[in-house]
Amino acid sequence: MKLQANYHTHTTFCDGSDSAEAVVQEAIRKGFTHLGFSGHMDPGVFMDFQAYTAEICRLQAAYRGKIDILRGAELDNVYDPCCVAGNRKTDAVQITHERGAASGTVFSETSGFEASGGSAKSKMPGGDIVEISNRCGGSTKSKMPGAEYTIGSTHFVPVPGSTVWSHTAAFGSHREGSENWDLIGVDGDIGLLHDQCKKYYNGDFYALSADYYRFEACVAERLHPTFIGHFDLITRFNDLSREDGGHFLDEQSERYLGPARRAMAALVPYGVPFEINCGAMNRGRKKEVYPRPELLRELHALGGEILISSDAHQKELLDGGFEEAMEVARWAGFTHTNLLVRGEKSEGQRSRNRTEALCDQEHREAERHPDRPYTWPQAERRVAKNTNADEGGLLYWQPVPL
């Protein structure tokens, strides 16, 4: 099978190399049927969101019938998705919620996580106990105005004691280089990463990676994304030589994998897929995809779902790494990936309500049996959660055999 769709795509509106229209034309040349744009909205990359959405809307109209274009955004765990530039400012979102937890995961001060009933709580580095919800809520609507879908990514770890641990920040309030900068970028500069790890963690990258996964475990609750991006981005520089600052984590050790597995277990019950991200591998920065094979196998065992993304920053790499990603997905036990496709407007709210009711039923069952793998609602295709499909239509996850 040849995969002809990508939903993690960057352009010159953020840190990509090509214009959005050039990317569309290349996608058509490659035979793509679906293309999703996902401009960065994070502290390291500022994008003119209004200009971006206007251009993607223009391209959707101009190329209708040739390719289905989706207008998305890659959000970061730091920011409130409601607070995009040009939209009315909303209050920052606290991580305390009243909904029960399906998996009942608790972060402990010693190991990071421990099983427990009730809601999930996190003891963050600042000492605060923060409640998070581990269950997928009923809503299928996105919190991001103007985006049809969103990617939930973690590019930064708040330093110990930062208020970002317990609250999402208003958009633009935390900008790289500003006086209130209290974040550690995990994929920006290797020298700075080492300096900050030494400053805040006494050079212990396992402690830093454990905090990364504590923060990553909150990404679905904070952002309500359509899918989860590059789950183990903390390993971005790990394949470099020791001389160049790499090899700071043993990615096969339990000290590293334990917090990663437990964060994954906390996220799966939200009912949103994890992407297999080929971006760093395509650009020669990593030997393997995100998440690494052992974590993909864990994801399958937990009952999670996947889609395959190139994380393309150059149009030529729109389908880069797809064959390798499908191979490792099959090795991990997956029999299908998923495409994000449009439904007809006539399917409307009734279909949305049916899917939400089925999700609630599945999660009630998960709460009664927390040790069982999460079970996705069984259907040929599923309404995608956390989307804003135009014109009253719905977006669906369409299974595609590997």
C-alpha positions as MATLAB code, in Angstrom:
seq = 'MKLQANYHTHTTFCDGSDSAEAVVQEAIRKGFTHLGFSGHMDPGVFMDFQAYTAEICRLQAAYRGKIDILRGAELDNVYDPCCVAGNRKTDAVQITHERGAASGTVFSETSGFEASGGSAKSKMPGGDIVEISNRCGGSTKSKMPGAEYTIGSTHFVPVPGSTVWSHTAAFGSHREGSENWDLIGVDGDIGLLHDQCKKYYNGDFYALSADYYRFEACVAERLHPTFIGHFDLITRFNDLSREDGGHFLDEQSERYLGPARRAMAALVPYGVPFEINCGAMNRGRKKEVYPRPELLRELHALGGEILISSDAHQKELLDGGFEEAMEVARWAGFTHTNLLVRGEKSEGQRSRNRTEALCDQEHREAERHPDRPYTWPQAERRVAKNTNADEGGLLYWQPVPL';
ca = [
       0.000    0.000    0.000;
       1.211    3.492   -0.838;
       0.269    6.138    1.700;
      -0.849    9.334   -0.060;
      -1.675   11.707    2.770;
       0.170   13.831    5.308;
      -1.181   15.969    8.141;
       2.019   17.354    9.665;
       3.252   19.930    7.160;
       5.132   23.219    7.562;
       5.593   26.127    5.148;
       7.259   29.533    4.991;
       4.525   30.796    7.313;
       6.545   29.175   10.129;
       9.829   27.259    9.756;
       9.247   25.476    6.455;
      11.193   26.041    3.243;
       8.362   26.288    0.693;
       5.201   28.291    0.174;
       1.901   26.623    0.969;
       0.896   26.597   -2.690;
       4.186   25.003   -3.743;
       3.550   22.279   -1.176;
       0.036   21.684   -2.548;
       1.368   21.380   -6.085;
       4.056   18.920   -4.976;
       1.467   16.878   -3.088;
      -0.672   16.638   -6.220;
       2.389   15.636   -8.242;
       3.048   12.855   -5.739;
      -0.525   11.614   -6.081;
      -1.696   12.709   -2.634;
      -5.413   12.596   -1.908;
      -5.235   14.454    1.431;
      -2.941   17.186    2.751;
      -3.069   18.847    6.151;
      -1.173   22.033    6.955;
      -0.039   22.374   10.572;
       1.736   25.670   11.105;
       3.636   26.063   14.381;
       2.032   28.004   17.232;
       4.656   27.737   19.960;
       7.118   29.891   21.926;
       9.958   29.211   19.506;
       8.145   29.965   16.231;
       5.697   32.841   15.804;
       3.291   32.628   12.885;
       0.846   35.208   11.523;
      -2.151   32.970   12.091;
      -4.657   35.176   10.282;
      -2.526   35.381    7.127;
      -1.889   31.646    7.347;
      -5.561   30.694    7.629;
      -6.512   33.081    4.825;
      -3.999   31.469    2.470;
      -4.958   27.899    3.348;
      -8.637   28.789    2.837;
      -7.745   30.206   -0.583;
      -5.894   27.027   -1.512;
      -8.773   24.854   -0.321;
     -11.046   26.644   -2.772;
      -8.521   26.818   -5.605;
      -7.668   23.099   -5.521;
     -11.056   21.675   -4.575;
     -11.640   18.458   -6.501;
      -7.910   17.867   -6.986;
      -6.870   17.291   -3.377;
      -8.567   17.588    0.003;
      -6.745   20.238    2.030;
      -7.191   20.541    5.783;
      -6.307   23.657    7.752;
      -4.565   22.718   10.964;
      -2.106   23.970   13.555;
       0.656   22.395   15.601;
       0.079   23.595   19.143;
       2.540   23.462   21.990;
       1.831   22.223   25.499;
       2.799   25.634   26.898;
       0.039   27.769   25.374;
      -3.712   27.956   25.777;
      -5.087   26.972   22.338;
      -7.874   29.560   22.717;
      -5.378   32.413   22.927;
      -4.147   32.680   19.351;
      -3.172   36.085   18.057;
      -6.145   38.020   16.728;
      -8.702   36.062   18.743;
     -10.276   37.300   21.927;
      -7.999   36.538   24.878;
      -9.369   33.928   27.247;
      -8.264   32.946   30.700;
      -5.404   30.501   30.930;
      -6.565   26.939   31.431;
      -5.866   25.288   34.751;
      -5.082   21.596   34.770;
      -7.608   20.905   37.534;
     -10.793   19.285   36.219;
     -13.714   17.450   37.754;
     -13.914   14.581   35.291;
     -12.885   11.149   36.515;
      -9.894    9.282   35.207;
     -10.241    6.176   33.108;
      -6.854    4.739   33.872;
      -6.479    6.253   37.330;
      -2.829    7.130   36.855;
      -1.094    9.141   39.549;
       2.295   10.785   39.290;
       4.311   10.033   42.419;
       7.243   12.035   43.700;
       9.584    9.051   43.600;
       8.816    7.014   40.513;
       6.854    9.642   38.592;
       3.687    7.568   38.321;
       1.739    5.047   40.321;
      -1.629    3.391   39.803;
      -4.548    4.672   41.816;
      -8.273    5.151   41.529;
     -10.133    8.409   40.991;
      -8.717   11.409   39.217;
      -5.093   11.728   38.214;
      -2.755   13.930   40.188;
       0.718   15.151   39.399;
       3.367   16.290   41.836;
       5.229   18.787   39.702;
       8.758   20.023   40.370;
       7.418   23.166   42.050;
       5.779   20.983   44.700;
       2.172   21.643   43.690;
      -0.279   18.785   43.361;
      -2.074   19.195   40.052;
      -5.117   17.180   39.086;
      -5.451   16.068   35.500;
      -8.083   14.005   33.763;
      -7.093   10.786   32.012;
     -10.369   10.202   30.217;
     -11.505   11.376   26.855;
     -14.372   13.822   27.249;
     -17.503   13.703   25.141;
     -16.815   16.774   23.028;
     -15.574   16.430   19.485;
     -14.947   20.171   19.112;
     -11.491   21.720   19.020;
     -10.489   24.532   21.377;
      -8.458   26.211   18.608;
     -10.423   28.881   16.700;
      -9.765   28.835   12.960;
      -8.139   25.395   12.805;
      -9.963   22.344   11.488;
      -7.621   20.057   13.424;
      -4.681   20.402   15.777;
      -1.531   18.510   16.730;
      -0.647   18.388   20.412;
       3.136   18.642   20.757;
       5.643   19.198   23.549;
       8.703   21.127   22.388;
       9.482   22.638   25.794;
       9.687   21.554   29.426;
       8.873   24.215   32.052;
      11.723   24.700   34.488;
      11.066   23.495   38.059;
       8.767   25.970   39.792;
       7.380   27.532   36.596;
       3.671   28.376   36.657;
       3.412   26.734   33.230;
       3.332   23.378   35.038;
      -0.101   24.162   36.429;
      -1.547   26.598   33.868;
      -1.458   26.991   30.132;
      -0.044   30.405   29.252;
      -1.705   33.136   27.229;
      -0.451   33.016   23.656;
       2.701   35.072   23.183;
       3.330   35.481   26.915;
       6.317   33.122   26.880;
       8.611   33.992   24.001;
      12.144   32.732   23.572;
      14.635   35.303   24.800;
      12.092   37.266   26.860;
      12.676   38.174   30.519;
      10.117   35.645   31.764;
      11.589   32.777   29.739;
      11.271   29.725   31.994;
      11.234   26.861   29.496;
      13.736   24.272   28.310;
      13.619   23.653   24.571;
      14.226   19.981   23.820;
      14.733   20.237   20.043;
      16.287   23.642   19.450;
      19.959   23.905   20.419;
      22.018   21.053   21.845;
      24.435   23.342   23.697;
      21.623   25.255   25.374;
      19.891   21.985   26.266;
      23.027   20.793   28.070;
      23.428   24.143   29.837;
      19.843   24.123   31.101;
      20.000   20.475   32.127;
      23.094   21.271   34.175;
      21.474   24.376   35.690;
      18.136   22.838   36.664;
      18.869   19.087   36.928;
      22.568   18.935   37.855;
      23.210   17.452   34.418;
      20.873   14.485   35.003;
      19.150   13.920   31.658;
      17.062   11.096   33.101;
      15.524   13.545   35.579;
      14.917   16.000   32.733;
      13.369   13.310   30.536;
      11.132   12.190   33.423;
       9.836   15.756   33.727;
       9.405   15.906   29.958;
       7.102   12.882   30.147;
       5.264   14.324   33.162;
       4.501   17.359   31.019;
       3.778   15.285   27.902;
       1.238   13.265   29.896;
      -0.821   16.475   30.240;
      -0.845   17.418   26.538;
      -4.277   15.979   25.745;
      -5.884   17.663   28.746;
      -4.214   21.011   28.112;
      -4.676   21.212   24.339;
      -7.513   18.849   23.339;
      -5.606   17.946   20.145;
      -6.831   15.865   17.229;
      -3.668   13.766   17.491;
      -0.444   13.689   19.497;
       2.794   14.759   17.828;
       6.322   13.260   18.107;
       5.739   11.709   21.521;
       9.419   11.205   22.452;
      10.900   14.447   21.096;
      13.161   14.615   24.160;
      15.464   12.236   22.232;
      15.903   14.665   19.320;
      19.689   15.052   19.861;
      20.390   11.682   21.436;
      21.707   10.062   18.245;
      24.534   12.589   17.993;
      27.991   11.420   19.000;
      29.129   11.996   22.569;
      31.616   14.532   21.237;
      28.722   16.496   19.717;
      26.598   16.304   22.860;
      24.531   13.204   22.122;
      24.175    9.808   23.777;
      22.886   11.411   26.993;
      20.094    8.822   27.398;
      20.023    5.047   27.105;
      16.688    4.807   25.291;
      16.398    1.100   26.011;
      16.880    1.435   29.768;
      13.956    1.201   32.168;
      15.050    4.455   33.771;
      14.208    6.167   30.486;
      11.394    3.948   29.184;
       9.457    3.748   32.458;
       8.271    7.385   32.540;
       7.640    7.270   28.773;
       5.445    4.177   29.043;
       3.480    5.614   31.912;
       2.893    8.907   30.109;
       1.661    6.932   27.115;
      -0.693    4.954   29.344;
      -2.090    8.230   30.678;
      -2.711    9.601   27.160;
      -4.213    6.598   25.364;
      -7.607    6.806   27.143;
      -8.225   10.232   25.613;
      -9.041    8.440   22.370;
      -6.781   10.454   20.052;
      -4.129    8.803   17.840;
      -0.366    9.111   18.192;
       1.546   10.039   15.072;
       4.497    8.036   13.830;
       6.673   11.007   12.965;
       9.341   10.598   10.266;
      10.631   14.183   10.300;
      13.948   13.893   12.140;
      14.743   10.607   10.400;
      14.040   12.193    7.001;
      16.442   15.036    7.705;
      19.202   12.726    8.943;
      18.858   13.802   12.564;
      17.522   10.526   13.978;
      18.017    6.881   13.074;
      14.417    5.955   13.902;
      10.943    7.421   13.869;
       9.124    8.952   16.826;
       8.011    7.067   18.915;
      10.840    4.545   18.953;
       9.893    0.894   18.194;
       9.649   -0.273   21.823;
       7.228    2.548   22.595;
       5.167    1.814   19.498;
       4.834   -1.774   20.647;
       3.728   -0.483   24.044;
       1.203    1.797   22.330;
      -0.271   -1.172   20.493;
      -0.476   -3.179   23.720;
      -2.306   -0.286   25.381;
      -4.891   -0.191   22.595;
      -3.713    3.078   21.030;
      -4.126    4.174   17.418;
      -1.661    5.673   14.947;
      -1.321    7.825   11.880;
       1.853    8.351    9.861;
       3.297   11.838    9.349;
       6.375   13.110    7.563;
       6.577   16.369    9.570;
       7.649   17.880    6.261;
       9.547   21.163    6.254;
      10.522   20.709    2.593;
       7.995   19.803   -0.089;
      10.208   17.001   -1.422;
       9.889   15.197    1.924;
       6.080   15.142    2.053;
       6.106   11.349    1.921;
       9.589   10.848    3.336;
       9.972    7.826    5.582;
       6.487    6.425    4.990;
       7.750    2.971    4.002;
       9.982    2.752    7.078;
       7.144    3.965    9.306;
       4.739    1.356    7.954;
       7.348   -1.352    8.468;
       7.957   -0.448   12.125;
       4.209   -0.096   12.709;
       3.674   -3.640   11.453;
       6.551   -4.835   13.657;
       4.851   -3.213   16.652;
       1.652   -5.136   15.909;
      -0.468   -2.553   14.097;
      -2.525   -3.736   11.135;
      -3.740   -0.320    9.990;
      -2.969    3.372   10.114;
      -5.549    6.174    9.907;
      -6.411    8.966    7.498;
      -8.232   12.124    8.580;
     -11.071   12.479    6.075;
     -14.123   14.673    5.659;
     -17.664   13.445    6.109;
     -20.679   14.831    4.334;
     -22.419   17.808    5.885;
     -25.636   15.780    5.973;
     -24.046   13.362    8.463;
     -24.106   16.235   10.928;
     -24.769   16.356   14.613;
     -26.576   13.034   14.862;
     -23.432   11.144   13.879;
     -21.379   13.256   16.280;
     -23.785   12.512   19.124;
     -23.728    8.765   18.406;
     -19.945    8.712   18.469;
     -19.759   10.737   21.675;
     -22.231    8.391   23.360;
     -20.151    5.403   22.259;
     -16.974    7.062   23.576;
     -18.641    7.667   26.930;
     -19.755    4.028   27.068;
     -16.218    2.832   26.337;
     -14.759    5.093   29.015;
     -17.239    4.006   31.661;
     -16.125    0.462   30.909;
     -12.480    1.568   31.192;
     -13.150    3.093   34.601;
     -14.645   -0.187   35.819;
     -11.688   -2.199   34.472;
      -8.600    0.089   34.642;
      -6.147   -2.769   34.002;
      -7.551   -3.605   30.569;
      -6.117   -2.033   27.404;
      -8.091    0.935   26.148;
     -10.663   -0.033   23.505;
     -11.487    2.396   20.732;
     -15.147    2.626   19.703;
     -15.619   -0.087   17.104;
     -16.651    1.316   13.746;
     -15.456    1.311   10.160;
     -14.507    4.921   10.708;
     -14.685    7.096   13.787;
     -15.551   10.744   14.243;
     -12.264   12.513   14.973;
     -12.305   14.220   18.325;
     -11.243   17.853   18.803;
     -11.850   19.184   15.286;
     -13.601   22.194   13.725;
     -14.668   20.920   10.309;
     -15.922   23.695    8.041;
     -19.534   24.125    6.990;
     -20.975   21.807    9.623;
     -19.276   18.677    8.315;
     -17.350   16.159   10.374;
     -13.813   14.832   10.227;
     -13.351   11.079   10.555;
     -10.494    8.693   11.218;
     -10.568    6.267    8.304;
      -8.617    3.024    8.929;
      -6.231    2.092    6.109;
      -4.534   -1.362    6.065;
      -0.761   -1.363    6.401;
];
